[in-house]
């Protein structure tokens, strides 16, 4: 089942076949039945429903003589899924009901929850929103009952999937509301975003915020009962029409009455039009009798109504909307919550970020009744509340209009598609509110860098799009590069530690419109260029090059495994940032991935506003003294204001600092120690500017002076934000290097991380990831592992050689290996093997060769 969830179909099929054979030999009929049901799940996951039904039929026939109904219930669940996926909803519902009855008879809570989840999907496909929510709530309740049981695995994943389904269905319901009222498109989503920000500011915890968002997305569900002509009426409503509109909160509660949500969302729906002074509707409640959640949502709802265009009014700019709402504090709004609202809006719209010299349009008198406030001047309706830029739909509309109106004699527009690199890491490490701060910072940099006519949109959570009118490809690339550099250098203070800051980088794809292009085609081209930027290591700009080769590509550059080692390095990084210097040696054979492991630390370093620099020792008969340190110091040069002092010896390594001081000691030994001390000072100055990670690569080849410098630096570091990592190629470590490493180990801060070859399972995972889940055949893995023994460098070289020789091909929708004469070892692999043989004793080498 694990292989099935990982989309490793062929491996899963082999595992089931082997397990069935064992069960047959042992005469274990219950296990055989369970295996056939699980195998049906494999065929369902692959979309092979006929084979899934055959497996279910076999399981049912085998279970006739068994008293246990568990397998029977699982089989009925699979029958339901098969019928649902093939469009037979009547049979699907009947099968799910049989599975549910079986689960109830056995008091199998987990099976009952899984069946409810599958029924929810069936209702969703039929557009039965209410039934979908009922089934999802039942599944959530049942999963909650088994959440604490140690014998039930994977329940967290299933619960998370359920909550994602909740969001999807309420968003779909919200879309159906807005389809009736063309002026409120995006309203539910915008209100939910803003309301959640206010609620978080007011102290609502993250678990409650999820369900609060559900209620916020559903707050206008009662409008489904109101005729579209009333919702879209451009003039004054009649008394009867206004009375009908005022009943939508009650109608919404009635629609949700038989849905038992895990968290009570009904007060949001029922009371979001109540006023603090008691003058609202539908019940006229006042003060703190109005539920807290409804008072929060009221603020977000009114703000969005003010700033958005409606059938009966135009929108107002942010500053004027805030003035209008301040006049209602203590009237319409809770004064305490309004203070939290002010704090949120100050972060979203810093002072001076929006012009206020707009033309005012007097509102019709009936607009006061429809919104509860004054409507004045126009403003963009579809703005993202977090960043203030256009939402996806509005951006697409504006972009397509721009493309349609483009004249044939003007330069074409270009599109930038932008991802914030490793943004999930920000949310996971520092929380979503800190992530919001970073997104606002990114957009602020965009606005500061771009031209007035450039159009910015938020396409998804951490994905932005920018349309550059009349901008050829090369100019667009330059704009993208300016944005990349500007964001990389900008930092955001940590909420919990204002003295510290974090930063992010961008990956950007660039494409230029061809004649007749729609924005969707332009986006597809820029998105492919974005993928190239990510493959290049992120923090990069990719540019489309005209017609693209749409053939699938094997993405070989994968980082697999090493979770324990990576987590250990991150802990050391955090310790160094706290002012506890760290030193670590990464040891392993050639090609095992020592440097690659350290490069995986780069996003973590950037996130913490740090700087990772690398120097490398070279294998040569004559080694330049201080070689790796010269590279390190050159890389941190920009972080140091070196003009503050006169450097006596350091210019020998960094000529950019000027000439060596005339009073530098003439005695060689004395000048050496002056240089050591100046290197320490230089590193310390850089570390005061930002946390510093120094990577010294291939130190087994370092000269004596480089080792001396390292040892001296380590004795001097105290309270400095410095982490030092050196890599050592195990087979090249001689007696001198061993002695050096032993001396370093006397420092209590020293750690060593051995890096081993990949296991067979990890190489299999690599192949599956490289081929997007399509396995490369049964024979390649054992042959590949036999020739490479799991060494990542060798695996990569052999795979590249197979692709170049045409032995790995994409045909008939999948990747295949056409074995010819076995695996041909590339030159790089042969050279590495030869070097290994050279290090062996003559007698051993003679036996092997």
Rosetta blueprint (number, residue, H / E / L):
1 X L
2 X H
3 X H
4 X H
5 X H
6 X L
7 X L
8 X L
9 X H
10 X H
11 X H
12 X H
13 X H
14 X H
15 X H
16 X H
17 X H
18 X H
19 X H
20 X H
21 X H
22 X H
23 X H
24 X H
25 X H
26 X H
27 X L
28 X L
29 X H
30 X H
31 X H
32 X H
33 X H
34 X H
35 X H
36 X H
37 X H
38 X H
39 X H
40 X H
41 X H
42 X H
43 X H
44 X H
45 X H
46 X L
47 X L
48 X L
49 X H
50 X H
51 X H
52 X H
53 X H
54 X H
55 X H
56 X H
57 X H
58 X H
59 X H
60 X H
61 X H
62 X H
63 X H
64 X H
65 X H
66 X L
67 X L
68 X L
69 X L
70 X H
71 X H
72 X H
73 X H
74 X H
75 X H
76 X H
77 X H
78 X H
79 X H
80 X H
81 X H
82 X H
83 X H
84 X H
85 X H
86 X L
87 X L
88 X L
89 X H
90 X H
91 X H
92 X H
93 X H
94 X H
95 X H
96 X H
97 X H
98 X H
99 X H
100 X H
101 X H
102 X H
103 X H
104 X H
105 X H
106 X H
107 X L
108 X L
109 X H
110 X H
111 X H
112 X H
113 X H
114 X H
115 X H
116 X H
117 X H
118 X H
119 X H
120 X H
121 X H
122 X H
123 X H
124 X H
125 X H
126 X L
127 X L
128 X L
129 X H
130 X H
131 X H
132 X H
133 X H
134 X H
135 X H
136 X H
137 X H
138 X H
139 X H
140 X H
141 X H
142 X H
143 X H
144 X H
145 X H
146 X H
147 X L
148 X L
149 X L
150 X L
151 X L
152 X L
153 X L
154 X L
155 X H
156 X H
157 X H
158 X H
159 X H
160 X H
161 X H
162 X H
163 X H
164 X H
165 X H
166 X H
167 X H
168 X H
169 X H
170 X H
171 X H
172 X H
173 X H
174 X H
175 X H
176 X H
177 X H
178 X H
179 X H
180 X H
181 X L
182 X H
183 X H
184 X H
185 X L
186 X L
187 X H
188 X H
189 X H
190 X H
191 X H
192 X H
193 X H
194 X H
195 X H
196 X H
197 X H
198 X H
199 X H
200 X H
201 X H
202 X L
203 X L
204 X L
205 X L
206 X H
207 X H
208 X H
209 X H
210 X H
211 X H
212 X H
213 X H
214 X H
215 X H
216 X H
217 X H
218 X L
219 X L
220 X L
221 X H
222 X H
223 X H
224 X H
225 X H
226 X L
227 X L
228 X H
229 X H
230 X H
231 X H
232 X L
233 X L
234 X L
235 X L
236 X L
237 X L
238 X L
239 X H
240 X H
241 X H
242 X H
243 X H
244 X H
245 X H
246 X H
247 X L
248 X H
249 X H
250 X H
251 X H
252 X H
253 X H
254 X H
255 X H
256 X L
257 X L
258 X L
259 X L
260 X L
261 X L
262 X L
263 X L
264 X L
265 X L
266 X H
267 X H
268 X H
269 X H
270 X H
271 X H
272 X L
273 X L
274 X L
275 X L
276 X L
277 X L
278 X L
279 X L
280 X L
281 X L
282 X L
283 X L
284 X L
285 X L
286 X L
287 X H
288 X H
289 X H
290 X L
291 X L
292 X H
293 X H
294 X H
295 X H
296 X H
297 X H
298 X H
299 X H
300 X H
301 X H
302 X H
303 X H
304 X H
305 X H
306 X H
307 X H
308 X L
309 X L
310 X E
311 X L
312 X L
313 X E
314 X L
315 X L
316 X L
317 X L
318 X H
319 X H
320 X H
321 X H
322 X H
323 X H
324 X H
325 X H
326 X H
327 X L
328 X L
329 X E
330 X L
331 X L
332 X L
333 X E
334 X L
335 X H
336 X H
337 X H
338 X H
339 X H
340 X H
341 X H
342 X H
343 X H
344 X H
345 X H
346 X H
347 X H
348 X H
349 X L
350 X L
351 X L
352 X L
353 X L
354 X L
355 X L
356 X L
357 X L
358 X L
359 X L
360 X L
361 X L
362 X L
363 X L
364 X L
365 X L
366 X L
367 X H
368 X H
369 X H
370 X H
371 X H
372 X L
373 X L
374 X L
375 X L
376 X L
377 X L
378 X L
379 X L
380 X L
381 X L
382 X L
383 X E
384 X L
385 X L
386 X L
387 X L
388 X L
389 X L
390 X E
391 X E
392 X H
393 X H
394 X H
395 X H
396 X H
397 X H
398 X H
399 X H
400 X H
401 X H
402 X H
403 X H
404 X H
405 X L
406 X L
407 X L
408 X L
409 X L
410 X L
411 X L
412 X L
413 X L
414 X E
415 X E
416 X E
417 X E
418 X E
419 X E
420 X E
421 X L
422 X L
423 X H
424 X H
425 X H
426 X H
427 X H
428 X H
429 X H
430 X H
431 X L
432 X H
433 X H
434 X H
435 X H
436 X H
437 X H
438 X H
439 X H
440 X H
441 X H
442 X H
443 X H
444 X H
445 X H
446 X H
447 X H
448 X H
449 X H
450 X L
451 X L
452 X L
453 X L
454 X L
455 X E
456 X E
457 X E
458 X E
459 X L
460 X L
461 X L
462 X L
463 X E
464 X E
465 X E
466 X E
467 X E
468 X E
469 X L
470 X L
471 X L
472 X L
473 X H
474 X H
475 X H
476 X H
477 X H
478 X H
479 X H
480 X H
481 X H
482 X H
483 X H
484 X H
485 X H
486 X H
487 X H
488 X H
489 X H
490 X L
491 X L
492 X E
493 X E
494 X L
495 X L
496 X L
497 X L
498 X L
499 X L
500 X L
501 X E
502 X E
503 X L
504 X L
505 X L
506 X E
507 X E
508 X E
509 X E
510 X E
511 X E
512 X E
513 X L
514 X L
515 X L
516 X L
517 X L
518 X L
519 X H
520 X H
521 X H
522 X H
523 X H
524 X H
525 X H
526 X H
527 X H
528 X H
529 X H
530 X H
531 X H
532 X H
533 X H
534 X H
535 X H
536 X L
537 X L
538 X L
539 X L
540 X L
541 X E
542 X E
543 X E
544 X L
545 X L
546 X L
547 X L
548 X L
549 X L
550 X L
551 X L
552 X L
553 X L
554 X L
555 X L
556 X L
557 X L
558 X L
559 X L
560 X L
561 X L
562 X L
563 X H
564 X H
565 X H
566 X H
567 X H
568 X H
569 X H
570 X H
571 X H
572 X H
573 X H
574 X H
575 X H
576 X H
577 X H
578 X L
579 X L
580 X L
581 X L
582 X E
583 X E
584 X E
585 X E
586 X E
587 X E
588 X E
589 X L
590 X L
591 X L
592 X L
593 X L
594 X H
595 X H
596 X H
597 X H
598 X H
599 X H
600 X L
601 X L
602 X H
603 X H
604 X H
605 X H
606 X H
607 X H
608 X L
609 X L
610 X L
611 X E
612 X E
613 X E
614 X E
615 X E
616 X E
617 X L
618 X L
619 X L
620 X L
621 X L
622 X L
623 X L
624 X L
625 X L
626 X L
627 X H
628 X H
629 X H
630 X H
631 X H
632 X H
633 X H
634 X H
635 X H
636 X L
637 X H
638 X H
639 X H
640 X L
641 X L
642 X H
643 X H
644 X H
645 X L
646 X L
647 X L
648 X L
649 X L
650 X H
651 X H
652 X H
653 X L
654 X L
655 X H
656 X H
657 X H
658 X L
659 X L
660 X L
661 X L
662 X L
663 X L
664 X L
665 X L
666 X L
667 X L
668 X H
669 X H
670 X H
671 X H
672 X H
673 X H
674 X H
675 X H
676 X H
677 X H
678 X H
679 X H
680 X H
681 X H
682 X H
683 X H
684 X H
685 X H
686 X H
687 X H
688 X H
689 X H
690 X L
691 X L
692 X E
693 X E
694 X E
695 X E
696 X E
697 X E
698 X L
699 X H
700 X H
701 X H
702 X L
703 X L
704 X H
705 X H
706 X H
707 X H
708 X H
709 X H
710 X H
711 X H
712 X H
713 X H
714 X H
715 X H
716 X H
717 X L
718 X L
719 X L
720 X L
721 X L
722 X E
723 X E
724 X E
725 X E
726 X E
727 X E
728 X E
729 X E
730 X H
731 X H
732 X H
733 X L
734 X L
735 X H
736 X H
737 X H
738 X H
739 X H
740 X H
741 X H
742 X H
743 X H
744 X H
745 X L
746 X L
747 X L
748 X L
749 X L
750 X E
751 X E
752 X E
753 X E
754 X E
755 X L
756 X L
757 X L
758 X L
759 X L
760 X H
761 X H
762 X H
763 X H
764 X H
765 X H
766 X H
767 X H
768 X H
769 X H
770 X H
771 X L
772 X L
773 X L
774 X L
775 X L
776 X L
777 X L
778 X H
779 X H
780 X H
781 X H
782 X H
783 X H
784 X H
785 X H
786 X H
787 X H
788 X H
789 X L
790 X L
791 X L
792 X H
793 X H
794 X H
795 X H
796 X H
797 X H
798 X H
799 X H
800 X H
801 X H
802 X H
803 X H
804 X H
805 X L
806 X L
807 X L
808 X E
809 X E
810 X E
811 X E
812 X L
813 X L
814 X E
815 X E
816 X E
817 X E
818 X L
819 X L
820 X L
821 X L
822 X L
823 X L
824 X L
825 X L
826 X L
827 X H
828 X H
829 X H
830 X H
831 X H
832 X H
833 X H
834 X H
835 X H
836 X H
837 X H
838 X H
839 X L
840 X L
841 X L
842 X H
843 X H
844 X H
845 X H
846 X H
847 X H
848 X H
849 X L
